[in-house]
Amino acid sequence: MLRTIMEETEKTAGISSREETNSAIGSWSGYIYQGLCGALVVLRMLKENAAAYKDYSLQLDAYEDFSIFDDKKKIYSLHQCKSVKNQTNYTDEFDKMMEKVEKMKANSELQDPSANRNYFHCNRHIDIDAKYAITAFQFEHDKDYCEPGTIQKLLNVEVAALKTAESDTDAVRARIEALINGEVLNTQQLYFDAAASAKLWQISRKQFIPFENFKKILDDTTVSLSPDDFLVQVKTRYINKLEENVEDETADYQQAKERVGLFVKRLNELSTTELRAFVQRVNPKAKVEDTLESLMRVASDERINYLYNLIIEFPLETVSLDWRTDHTNQTPTTLGNDERIDKICTKIYDNHANLDAVWIYDWMVGHVSEHVENIVNRANIITKAPDDDDTEKNNIFHTKKVGILTIDEKRNGIYD
């Protein structure tokens, strides 16, 4: 049985870990991968015959990694997903899948027991023995596998074919991802809120995503993301990329896993208001808005990589997600050395109205090229007297000094 990073965190924190059978929630990145595979299946079925499948629904991590149910809540198809680095032998998984299929046949849970709609989705080509009534899912006409980083491109192809002409393909796909990931996070929260004896599969079997929900998004002409969709996308991208980095870690895998696990656990505990404030705090150069442009800026691989490096080297306070001593308060950021330091300081200064969360901090820590003692002194600004401009009266940079530390300075601890 696979465990989530969060379950591993519970264990290290002394909380009893609730192990589940038949759960692909063993890693957030794997769970997100299976959700996107589920979305791809739904979109292709809608493209094939939207009218015939309009009352069908998608279920995650219950009977299999995901399942498609018909309008009578009979299982139309079963899908197992695996995105595991370096694994090529899935014999045990195939055996278990076939055992479950036989039980479902005996319990009359399948729409058509003779159809053998049992699919395997994977990040690499896997030879499946003919003795198994399992088919490798055809992602493309010549590929029966798909890397996690490629699946969004395939989703875009289906979205482009199905969406309302006026809407933006990337925005529609992002909203579909938010629908899936919102269900993942909701099920996960229900699991953690449930009694200790609760089983994840018991909770998951009550959760369905109707195909109609996908159709509504495809038919909508709205281009922008809703605030909730935006935050779900940000959180998902952070979790997915951070865990991907952990899996690629060579220096100290276990330490990286534990520290990222604590961060992910706390990230999932934040309210929407707290999450937005955190995202703005670690991305101080521009206002965080509910747009695709903002999403790509604050949750790009590059920005998340910067944050990852800080998380694994300098353990964060588990509640406030920062560093605090008797003398100073410091916040991690996604600042990099991709711009001149004066330009970075100018952008931070110009964004002061959105940086309420920075009031308590003395230092921002980032992958910058040089030390900044006081941001306001390095920003290229036309200084206005606070009394002359209402927008300047509450400007943090006129009331206290906030500087920027380099990684080496943080590492040396001279400003702690």
C-alpha positions as a LaTeX table, in Angstrom:
\begin{tabular}{lrrr}
\hline
Residue & $x$ (\AA) & $y$ (\AA) & $z$ (\AA) \\
\hline
Met1 & 0.00 & 0.00 & 0.00 \\
Leu2 & 1.26 & 3.43 & $-0.91$ \\
Arg3 & 1.08 & 6.27 & 1.58 \\
Thr4 & 0.74 & 9.98 & 0.96 \\
Ile5 & 3.45 & 12.39 & 1.87 \\
Met6 & 0.87 & 13.64 & 4.34 \\
Glu7 & 0.45 & 10.20 & 5.90 \\
Glu8 & 4.22 & 9.94 & 6.26 \\
Thr9 & 4.14 & 13.34 & 7.96 \\
Glu10 & 1.49 & 12.15 & 10.41 \\
Lys11 & 3.75 & 9.25 & 11.27 \\
Thr12 & 6.82 & 11.40 & 11.94 \\
Ala13 & 4.67 & 13.78 & 14.00 \\
Gly14 & 3.48 & 10.93 & 16.23 \\
Ile15 & $-0.03$ & 10.78 & 14.78 \\
Ser16 & $-1.32$ & 7.33 & 13.95 \\
Ser17 & $-1.13$ & 6.71 & 10.23 \\
Arg18 & $-4.33$ & 5.34 & 8.70 \\
Glu19 & $-3.28$ & 2.93 & 6.02 \\
Glu20 & $-5.71$ & 2.14 & 3.26 \\
Thr21 & $-5.93$ & $-0.60$ & 0.68 \\
Asn22 & $-6.70$ & 0.23 & $-2.95$ \\
Ser23 & $-5.57$ & 3.82 & $-2.76$ \\
Ala24 & $-3.52$ & 5.65 & $-5.37$ \\
Ile25 & $-3.13$ & 8.53 & $-2.95$ \\
Gly26 & 0.39 & 7.30 & $-2.29$ \\
Ser27 & 1.83 & 10.50 & $-3.65$ \\
Trp28 & 0.22 & 13.80 & $-4.49$ \\
Ser29 & 1.83 & 13.87 & $-7.90$ \\
Gly30 & 0.53 & 10.36 & $-8.61$ \\
Tyr31 & $-2.92$ & 11.31 & $-7.38$ \\
Ile32 & $-2.97$ & 14.41 & $-9.57$ \\
Tyr33 & $-1.77$ & 12.33 & $-12.53$ \\
Gln34 & $-4.65$ & 9.90 & $-12.14$ \\
Gly35 & $-7.09$ & 12.80 & $-11.87$ \\
Leu36 & $-5.87$ & 14.30 & $-15.13$ \\
Cys37 & $-6.05$ & 10.87 & $-16.78$ \\
Gly38 & $-9.64$ & 10.73 & $-15.58$ \\
Ala39 & $-10.35$ & 14.12 & $-17.12$ \\
Leu40 & $-8.85$ & 12.98 & $-20.42$ \\
Val41 & $-11.10$ & 9.92 & $-20.50$ \\
Val42 & $-14.18$ & 12.04 & $-19.75$ \\
Leu43 & $-13.37$ & 14.57 & $-22.47$ \\
Arg44 & $-12.80$ & 11.85 & $-25.06$ \\
Met45 & $-16.09$ & 10.20 & $-24.18$ \\
Leu46 & $-17.90$ & 13.54 & $-24.49$ \\
Lys47 & $-16.26$ & 14.08 & $-27.87$ \\
Glu48 & $-17.29$ & 10.59 & $-28.97$ \\
Asn49 & $-20.94$ & 11.00 & $-27.99$ \\
Ala50 & $-21.90$ & 13.72 & $-25.52$ \\
Ala51 & $-25.59$ & 12.85 & $-25.62$ \\
Ala52 & $-25.06$ & 9.18 & $-24.84$ \\
Tyr53 & $-22.75$ & 9.86 & $-21.90$ \\
Lys54 & $-24.30$ & 13.04 & $-20.52$ \\
Asp55 & $-25.54$ & 11.35 & $-17.31$ \\
Tyr56 & $-22.32$ & 9.43 & $-16.66$ \\
Ser57 & $-19.91$ & 10.37 & $-13.87$ \\
Leu58 & $-16.28$ & 10.08 & $-12.83$ \\
Gln59 & $-15.22$ & 8.65 & $-9.48$ \\
Leu60 & $-11.70$ & 8.95 & $-8.08$ \\
Asp61 & $-9.79$ & 6.48 & $-5.92$ \\
Ala62 & $-12.64$ & 4.23 & $-4.88$ \\
Tyr63 & $-13.15$ & 1.02 & $-6.85$ \\
Glu64 & $-9.95$ & 1.73 & $-8.78$ \\
Asp65 & $-7.66$ & 4.71 & $-9.24$ \\
Phe66 & $-10.63$ & 6.10 & $-11.13$ \\
Ser67 & $-13.81$ & 4.65 & $-12.56$ \\
Ile68 & $-16.51$ & 5.72 & $-14.99$ \\
Phe69 & $-20.10$ & 5.12 & $-13.89$ \\
Asp70 & $-23.18$ & 5.05 & $-16.12$ \\
Asp71 & $-26.49$ & 6.78 & $-15.47$ \\
Lys72 & $-27.64$ & 3.85 & $-13.29$ \\
Lys73 & $-24.47$ & 3.98 & $-11.18$ \\
Lys74 & $-23.12$ & 0.79 & $-12.72$ \\
Ile75 & $-19.38$ & 0.70 & $-13.43$ \\
Tyr76 & $-18.81$ & 1.37 & $-17.13$ \\
Ser77 & $-14.99$ & 1.16 & $-16.99$ \\
Leu78 & $-12.15$ & 0.74 & $-14.51$ \\
His79 & $-8.83$ & 2.56 & $-14.73$ \\
Gln80 & $-5.56$ & 2.01 & $-12.93$ \\
Cys81 & $-2.88$ & 4.71 & $-13.11$ \\
Lys82 & 0.80 & 4.48 & $-12.28$ \\
Ser83 & 3.40 & 7.20 & $-12.55$ \\
Val84 & 6.31 & 5.75 & $-10.61$ \\
Lys85 & 9.94 & 6.47 & $-11.34$ \\
Asn86 & 11.90 & 3.42 & $-12.58$ \\
Gln87 & 9.12 & 0.85 & $-11.97$ \\
Thr88 & 8.39 & $-1.49$ & $-14.87$ \\
Asn89 & 6.83 & $-4.55$ & $-13.23$ \\
Tyr90 & 3.16 & $-4.24$ & $-12.31$ \\
Thr91 & 2.24 & $-7.91$ & $-12.10$ \\
Asp92 & 0.99 & $-7.58$ & $-8.52$ \\
Glu93 & $-1.18$ & $-4.61$ & $-9.48$ \\
Phe94 & $-2.64$ & $-6.48$ & $-12.47$ \\
Asp95 & $-3.42$ & $-9.52$ & $-10.30$ \\
Lys96 & $-5.22$ & $-7.33$ & $-7.76$ \\
Met97 & $-7.16$ & $-5.52$ & $-10.44$ \\
Met98 & $-8.41$ & $-8.77$ & $-11.94$ \\
Glu99 & $-9.39$ & $-10.06$ & $-8.49$ \\
Lys100 & $-11.49$ & $-6.94$ & $-7.97$ \\
Val101 & $-13.05$ & $-7.28$ & $-11.40$ \\
Glu102 & $-14.17$ & $-10.84$ & $-10.59$ \\
Lys103 & $-15.74$ & $-9.66$ & $-7.32$ \\
Met104 & $-17.53$ & $-6.85$ & $-9.16$ \\
Lys105 & $-18.88$ & $-9.34$ & $-11.67$ \\
Ala106 & $-20.14$ & $-11.53$ & $-8.85$ \\
Asn107 & $-21.78$ & $-8.50$ & $-7.19$ \\
Ser108 & $-23.35$ & $-7.29$ & $-10.45$ \\
Glu109 & $-21.57$ & $-3.96$ & $-10.18$ \\
Leu110 & $-20.41$ & $-3.80$ & $-13.81$ \\
Gln111 & $-22.55$ & $-2.40$ & $-16.61$ \\
Asp112 & $-21.34$ & $-5.07$ & $-19.03$ \\
Pro113 & $-19.27$ & $-7.88$ & $-17.42$ \\
Ser114 & $-18.22$ & $-9.22$ & $-20.82$ \\
Ala115 & $-16.89$ & $-5.89$ & $-22.15$ \\
Asn116 & $-13.60$ & $-6.04$ & $-20.23$ \\
Arg117 & $-13.25$ & $-2.26$ & $-20.04$ \\
Asn118 & $-10.24$ & $-2.41$ & $-17.72$ \\
Tyr119 & $-7.52$ & 0.08 & $-18.56$ \\
Phe120 & $-3.97$ & 0.74 & $-17.43$ \\
His121 & $-2.53$ & 4.26 & $-17.65$ \\
Cys122 & 1.20 & 4.70 & $-17.16$ \\
Asn123 & 4.09 & 7.13 & $-17.59$ \\
Arg124 & 6.02 & 4.53 & $-19.60$ \\
His125 & 5.27 & 1.64 & $-21.95$ \\
Ile126 & 4.46 & $-1.56$ & $-20.06$ \\
Asp127 & 4.01 & $-4.97$ & $-21.65$ \\
Ile128 & 0.80 & $-6.52$ & $-20.28$ \\
Asp129 & 0.55 & $-10.31$ & $-20.33$ \\
Ala130 & $-2.34$ & $-11.55$ & $-22.48$ \\
Lys131 & $-3.69$ & $-13.51$ & $-19.50$ \\
Tyr132 & $-4.94$ & $-10.22$ & $-18.04$ \\
Ala133 & $-8.12$ & $-8.67$ & $-19.40$ \\
Ile134 & $-6.43$ & $-5.28$ & $-19.13$ \\
Thr135 & $-5.73$ & $-2.85$ & $-21.97$ \\
Ala136 & $-2.97$ & $-0.24$ & $-22.02$ \\
Phe137 & $-4.73$ & 3.09 & $-22.48$ \\
Gln138 & $-3.99$ & 4.68 & $-25.84$ \\
Phe139 & $-2.96$ & 8.25 & $-25.08$ \\
Glu140 & $-2.00$ & 8.97 & $-28.68$ \\
His141 & $-2.33$ & 6.92 & $-31.86$ \\
Asp142 & 1.21 & 5.57 & $-31.44$ \\
Lys143 & 1.66 & 5.86 & $-27.66$ \\
Asp144 & 0.15 & 3.81 & $-24.85$ \\
Tyr145 & 1.90 & 5.85 & $-22.16$ \\
Cys146 & 2.11 & 9.50 & $-21.14$ \\
Glu147 & 4.50 & 11.41 & $-18.90$ \\
Pro148 & 2.85 & 13.70 & $-16.32$ \\
Gly149 & 4.26 & 16.78 & $-18.04$ \\
Thr150 & 2.64 & 15.85 & $-21.37$ \\
Ile151 & $-0.90$ & 15.14 & $-20.31$ \\
Gln152 & $-1.92$ & 18.81 & $-20.25$ \\
Lys153 & $-1.10$ & 19.04 & $-23.96$ \\
Leu154 & $-3.42$ & 16.11 & $-24.63$ \\
Leu155 & $-6.13$ & 17.74 & $-22.52$ \\
Asn156 & $-5.75$ & 20.91 & $-24.57$ \\
Val157 & $-6.39$ & 18.95 & $-27.77$ \\
Glu158 & $-9.68$ & 17.63 & $-26.40$ \\
Val159 & $-10.68$ & 20.97 & $-24.88$ \\
Ala160 & $-10.06$ & 22.76 & $-28.17$ \\
Ala161 & $-12.38$ & 20.32 & $-29.94$ \\
Leu162 & $-15.16$ & 20.62 & $-27.36$ \\
Lys163 & $-15.13$ & 24.14 & $-25.93$ \\
Thr164 & $-17.25$ & 27.11 & $-26.87$ \\
Ala165 & $-15.48$ & 29.02 & $-29.63$ \\
Glu166 & $-15.14$ & 32.27 & $-27.68$ \\
Ser167 & $-13.39$ & 30.76 & $-24.68$ \\
Asp168 & $-9.65$ & 30.29 & $-24.17$ \\
Thr169 & $-8.29$ & 26.73 & $-24.34$ \\
Asp170 & $-5.79$ & 27.13 & $-21.50$ \\
Ala171 & $-8.38$ & 28.80 & $-19.26$ \\
Val172 & $-10.94$ & 26.04 & $-19.89$ \\
Arg173 & $-8.36$ & 23.32 & $-19.26$ \\
Ala174 & $-7.28$ & 25.05 & $-16.06$ \\
Arg175 & $-10.88$ & 25.13 & $-14.84$ \\
Ile176 & $-11.28$ & 21.42 & $-15.63$ \\
Glu177 & $-8.07$ & 20.71 & $-13.73$ \\
Ala178 & $-9.43$ & 22.79 & $-10.85$ \\
Leu179 & $-12.63$ & 20.73 & $-10.91$ \\
Ile180 & $-10.61$ & 17.50 & $-10.64$ \\
Asn181 & $-8.11$ & 18.79 & $-8.12$ \\
Gly182 & $-10.85$ & 20.35 & $-6.04$ \\
Glu183 & $-12.44$ & 16.91 & $-5.76$ \\
Val184 & $-9.07$ & 15.42 & $-4.79$ \\
Leu185 & $-8.56$ & 18.02 & $-2.07$ \\
Asn186 & $-12.17$ & 17.77 & $-0.89$ \\
Thr187 & $-11.97$ & 13.98 & $-0.55$ \\
Gln188 & $-8.64$ & 14.30 & 1.22 \\
Gln189 & $-10.12$ & 16.83 & 3.66 \\
Leu190 & $-13.14$ & 14.60 & 4.32 \\
Tyr191 & $-10.71$ & 11.78 & 5.07 \\
Phe192 & $-8.71$ & 13.82 & 7.56 \\
Asp193 & $-11.88$ & 15.18 & 9.19 \\
Ala194 & $-13.41$ & 11.71 & 9.55 \\
Ala195 & $-13.11$ & 9.39 & 12.52 \\
Ala196 & $-9.85$ & 7.49 & 12.89 \\
Ser197 & $-11.57$ & 4.27 & 11.81 \\
Ala198 & $-12.81$ & 5.75 & 8.53 \\
Lys199 & $-11.45$ & 4.24 & 5.33 \\
Leu200 & $-10.51$ & 6.42 & 2.39 \\
Trp201 & $-12.26$ & 4.15 & $-0.09$ \\
Gln202 & $-15.49$ & 4.39 & 1.93 \\
Ile203 & $-15.39$ & 8.17 & 1.62 \\
Ser204 & $-14.35$ & 8.12 & $-2.03$ \\
Arg205 & $-17.20$ & 5.82 & $-3.06$ \\
Lys206 & $-19.69$ & 8.53 & $-2.10$ \\
Gln207 & $-18.02$ & 11.15 & $-4.28$ \\
Phe208 & $-18.91$ & 11.52 & $-7.96$ \\
Ile209 & $-18.10$ & 14.17 & $-10.58$ \\
Pro210 & $-20.95$ & 14.22 & $-13.13$ \\
Phe211 & $-19.95$ & 14.56 & $-16.78$ \\
Glu212 & $-22.40$ & 17.45 & $-16.80$ \\
Asn213 & $-19.96$ & 19.45 & $-14.66$ \\
Phe214 & $-17.33$ & 19.10 & $-17.38$ \\
Lys215 & $-19.89$ & 20.07 & $-20.03$ \\
Lys216 & $-20.81$ & 23.25 & $-18.15$ \\
Ile217 & $-17.19$ & 24.35 & $-18.12$ \\
Leu218 & $-16.78$ & 23.55 & $-21.81$ \\
Asp219 & $-19.93$ & 25.49 & $-22.70$ \\
Asp220 & $-19.08$ & 28.51 & $-20.57$ \\
Thr221 & $-17.65$ & 31.56 & $-22.33$ \\
Thr222 & $-15.93$ & 32.83 & $-19.18$ \\
Val223 & $-12.20$ & 33.22 & $-19.74$ \\
Ser224 & $-11.01$ & 34.02 & $-16.23$ \\
Leu225 & $-10.65$ & 31.63 & $-13.31$ \\
Ser226 & $-12.85$ & 31.90 & $-10.25$ \\
Pro227 & $-10.98$ & 32.76 & $-7.01$ \\
Asp228 & $-11.45$ & 29.21 & $-5.73$ \\
Asp229 & $-10.33$ & 27.64 & $-9.02$ \\
Phe230 & $-7.27$ & 29.85 & $-9.05$ \\
Leu231 & $-6.20$ & 28.85 & $-5.54$ \\
Val232 & $-6.82$ & 25.16 & $-6.22$ \\
Gln233 & $-4.60$ & 25.44 & $-9.30$ \\
Val234 & $-1.85$ & 27.22 & $-7.36$ \\
Lys235 & $-1.95$ & 24.69 & $-4.53$ \\
Thr236 & $-1.96$ & 21.75 & $-6.92$ \\
Arg237 & 0.96 & 23.08 & $-8.94$ \\
Tyr238 & 2.96 & 23.71 & $-5.77$ \\
Ile239 & 2.30 & 20.25 & $-4.36$ \\
Asn240 & 2.88 & 18.46 & $-7.65$ \\
Lys241 & 6.15 & 20.21 & $-8.46$ \\
Leu242 & 7.51 & 20.02 & $-4.91$ \\
Glu243 & 6.91 & 16.29 & $-4.76$ \\
Glu244 & 8.40 & 15.84 & $-8.22$ \\
Asn245 & 11.53 & 17.58 & $-6.92$ \\
Val246 & 11.61 & 15.30 & $-3.89$ \\
Glu247 & 11.52 & 12.22 & $-6.12$ \\
Asp248 & 14.50 & 13.59 & $-8.05$ \\
Glu249 & 16.43 & 14.39 & $-4.87$ \\
Thr250 & 19.86 & 12.77 & $-4.69$ \\
Ala251 & 21.50 & 14.54 & $-1.71$ \\
Asp252 & 19.16 & 13.64 & 1.15 \\
Tyr253 & 15.90 & 12.14 & $-0.06$ \\
Gln254 & 14.43 & 11.35 & 3.37 \\
Gln255 & 15.10 & 14.80 & 4.79 \\
Ala256 & 13.65 & 16.47 & 1.70 \\
Lys257 & 10.58 & 14.25 & 1.89 \\
Glu258 & 9.96 & 15.06 & 5.55 \\
Arg259 & 10.43 & 18.81 & 5.16 \\
Val260 & 8.32 & 19.07 & 2.04 \\
Gly261 & 5.75 & 16.81 & 3.73 \\
Leu262 & 5.41 & 19.22 & 6.64 \\
Phe263 & 5.04 & 22.11 & 4.23 \\
Val264 & 2.37 & 20.32 & 2.16 \\
Lys265 & 0.46 & 19.35 & 5.30 \\
Arg266 & 0.33 & 22.96 & 6.44 \\
Leu267 & $-0.51$ & 24.23 & 2.95 \\
Asn268 & $-3.61$ & 22.03 & 2.97 \\
Glu269 & $-4.64$ & 23.37 & 6.37 \\
Leu270 & $-4.66$ & 27.02 & 5.24 \\
Ser271 & $-7.98$ & 28.73 & 4.65 \\
Thr272 & $-8.49$ & 30.36 & 1.26 \\
Thr273 & $-7.67$ & 33.76 & 2.80 \\
Glu274 & $-4.51$ & 32.42 & 4.42 \\
Leu275 & $-3.45$ & 30.61 & 1.25 \\
Arg276 & $-3.84$ & 33.73 & $-0.87$ \\
Ala277 & $-1.85$ & 35.76 & 1.68 \\
Phe278 & 0.92 & 33.15 & 1.67 \\
Val279 & 1.12 & 33.03 & $-2.14$ \\
Gln280 & 1.31 & 36.83 & $-2.22$ \\
Arg281 & 3.95 & 36.88 & 0.51 \\
Val282 & 6.30 & 34.51 & $-1.31$ \\
Asn283 & 5.64 & 36.27 & $-4.63$ \\
Pro284 & 6.02 & 39.92 & $-3.60$ \\
Lys285 & 6.81 & 41.52 & $-6.98$ \\
Ala286 & 3.24 & 41.75 & $-8.33$ \\
Lys287 & $-0.36$ & 41.46 & $-7.20$ \\
Val288 & $-1.69$ & 37.90 & $-7.15$ \\
Glu289 & $-4.82$ & 37.93 & $-9.33$ \\
Asp290 & $-7.25$ & 35.25 & $-10.47$ \\
Thr291 & $-5.90$ & 35.09 & $-14.01$ \\
Leu292 & $-3.93$ & 32.59 & $-16.07$ \\
Glu293 & $-1.13$ & 35.11 & $-16.43$ \\
Ser294 & $-0.85$ & 35.44 & $-12.66$ \\
Leu295 & $-1.07$ & 31.65 & $-12.23$ \\
Met296 & 1.79 & 31.07 & $-14.66$ \\
Arg297 & 3.84 & 33.70 & $-12.90$ \\
Val298 & 3.43 & 32.66 & $-9.26$ \\
Ala299 & 3.28 & 28.90 & $-9.87$ \\
Ser300 & 5.86 & 28.43 & $-12.60$ \\
Asp301 & 8.35 & 25.59 & $-12.23$ \\
Glu302 & 11.15 & 28.12 & $-11.78$ \\
Arg303 & 9.42 & 29.92 & $-8.88$ \\
Ile304 & 8.46 & 26.69 & $-7.15$ \\
Asn305 & 12.03 & 25.42 & $-7.53$ \\
Tyr306 & 13.28 & 28.52 & $-5.71$ \\
Leu307 & 10.85 & 27.85 & $-2.88$ \\
Tyr308 & 11.77 & 24.16 & $-2.79$ \\
Asn309 & 15.44 & 24.94 & $-2.26$ \\
Leu310 & 14.59 & 27.11 & 0.74 \\
Ile311 & 12.20 & 24.56 & 2.24 \\
Ile312 & 14.63 & 21.66 & 2.19 \\
Glu313 & 17.67 & 23.63 & 3.42 \\
Phe314 & 16.05 & 25.81 & 6.08 \\
Pro315 & 13.22 & 24.14 & 8.04 \\
Leu316 & 10.18 & 26.42 & 8.17 \\
Glu317 & 8.04 & 27.10 & 11.22 \\
Thr318 & 5.32 & 24.50 & 10.73 \\
Val319 & 2.42 & 26.90 & 11.36 \\
Ser320 & 3.53 & 30.30 & 10.08 \\
Leu321 & 5.71 & 28.92 & 7.24 \\
Asp322 & 8.55 & 31.35 & 7.93 \\
Trp323 & 11.61 & 31.71 & 10.17 \\
Arg324 & 11.44 & 33.52 & 13.51 \\
Thr325 & 14.06 & 34.22 & 16.14 \\
Asp326 & 14.26 & 36.53 & 19.16 \\
His327 & 15.73 & 39.21 & 16.93 \\
Thr328 & 14.26 & 38.89 & 13.47 \\
Asn329 & 11.37 & 37.56 & 11.37 \\
Gln330 & 12.16 & 36.27 & 7.88 \\
Thr331 & 9.94 & 35.02 & 5.06 \\
Pro332 & 10.83 & 32.71 & 2.18 \\
Thr333 & 10.19 & 34.08 & $-1.30$ \\
Thr334 & 10.42 & 32.95 & $-4.90$ \\
Leu335 & 12.69 & 35.85 & $-5.79$ \\
Gly336 & 15.47 & 34.88 & $-8.19$ \\
Asn337 & 18.44 & 36.41 & $-9.91$ \\
Asp338 & 16.65 & 36.73 & $-13.25$ \\
Glu339 & 16.39 & 40.52 & $-12.85$ \\
Arg340 & 18.61 & 43.31 & $-11.59$ \\
Ile341 & 18.20 & 43.83 & $-7.87$ \\
Asp342 & 17.10 & 47.45 & $-8.35$ \\
Lys343 & 14.30 & 46.28 & $-10.65$ \\
Ile344 & 13.21 & 43.64 & $-8.14$ \\
Cys345 & 13.09 & 46.22 & $-5.36$ \\
Thr346 & 11.13 & 48.63 & $-7.56$ \\
Lys347 & 8.50 & 45.97 & $-8.33$ \\
Ile348 & 8.18 & 45.04 & $-4.66$ \\
Tyr349 & 7.84 & 48.70 & $-3.69$ \\
Asp350 & 5.21 & 49.34 & $-6.36$ \\
Asn351 & 3.25 & 46.33 & $-5.06$ \\
His352 & 3.23 & 47.58 & $-1.45$ \\
Ala353 & $-0.57$ & 47.87 & $-1.34$ \\
Asn354 & $-0.87$ & 44.08 & $-1.65$ \\
Leu355 & 1.81 & 43.16 & 0.86 \\
Asp356 & $-0.07$ & 43.33 & 4.17 \\
Ala357 & 1.39 & 39.95 & 5.14 \\
Val358 & 4.92 & 41.39 & 4.98 \\
Trp359 & 4.37 & 43.86 & 7.83 \\
Ile360 & 5.76 & 41.47 & 10.43 \\
Tyr361 & 8.93 & 40.64 & 8.50 \\
Asp362 & 12.35 & 42.20 & 8.63 \\
Trp363 & 13.80 & 40.21 & 5.76 \\
Met364 & 12.72 & 38.49 & 2.58 \\
Val365 & 14.95 & 35.55 & 1.63 \\
Gly366 & 15.49 & 34.67 & $-2.00$ \\
His367 & 17.86 & 33.48 & $-4.72$ \\
Val368 & 18.99 & 37.04 & $-5.39$ \\
Ser369 & 22.49 & 38.08 & $-6.40$ \\
Glu370 & 23.18 & 40.64 & $-3.69$ \\
His371 & 22.19 & 41.86 & $-0.25$ \\
Val372 & 19.56 & 44.60 & 0.13 \\
Glu373 & 19.60 & 46.39 & 3.46 \\
Asn374 & 16.43 & 48.36 & 2.75 \\
Ile375 & 14.17 & 47.79 & $-0.26$ \\
Val376 & 13.04 & 51.42 & $-0.45$ \\
Asn377 & 16.62 & 52.61 & $-0.87$ \\
Arg378 & 17.22 & 50.38 & $-3.89$ \\
Ala379 & 13.90 & 50.97 & $-5.62$ \\
Asn380 & 13.77 & 53.42 & $-8.51$ \\
Ile381 & 10.94 & 55.57 & $-7.24$ \\
Ile382 & 9.76 & 59.13 & $-7.19$ \\
Thr383 & 9.31 & 59.54 & $-3.45$ \\
Lys384 & 6.03 & 61.00 & $-2.30$ \\
Ala385 & 5.49 & 62.33 & 1.18 \\
Pro386 & 2.99 & 60.07 & 2.99 \\
Asp387 & 0.85 & 63.05 & 3.98 \\
Asp388 & 0.53 & 64.12 & 0.35 \\
Asp389 & $-0.84$ & 60.86 & $-1.05$ \\
Asp390 & $-3.47$ & 58.64 & 0.55 \\
Thr391 & $-2.01$ & 55.56 & $-1.15$ \\
Glu392 & 1.32 & 56.22 & 0.57 \\
Lys393 & 0.04 & 56.62 & 4.12 \\
Asn394 & $-0.03$ & 52.88 & 4.78 \\
Asn395 & 3.01 & 52.03 & 2.70 \\
Ile396 & 5.00 & 49.48 & 4.68 \\
Phe397 & 8.25 & 50.82 & 3.29 \\
His398 & 7.67 & 54.25 & 4.87 \\
Thr399 & 7.08 & 52.78 & 8.33 \\
Lys400 & 9.76 & 50.10 & 8.71 \\
Lys401 & 12.85 & 48.70 & 7.07 \\
Val402 & 12.45 & 45.53 & 5.04 \\
Gly403 & 15.49 & 44.03 & 3.35 \\
Ile404 & 16.40 & 41.04 & 1.20 \\
Leu405 & 18.86 & 38.31 & 2.17 \\
Thr406 & 20.80 & 36.11 & $-0.21$ \\
Ile407 & 20.91 & 32.34 & 0.28 \\
Asp408 & 24.50 & 32.55 & 1.57 \\
Glu409 & 23.49 & 35.16 & 4.14 \\
Lys410 & 20.61 & 33.00 & 5.31 \\
Arg411 & 22.93 & 30.00 & 5.42 \\
Asn412 & 25.53 & 31.87 & 7.51 \\
Gly413 & 22.90 & 33.05 & 9.98 \\
Ile414 & 24.47 & 36.45 & 10.51 \\
Tyr415 & 21.11 & 38.22 & 10.31 \\
Asp416 & 19.28 & 35.87 & 12.68 \\
\hline
\end{tabular}
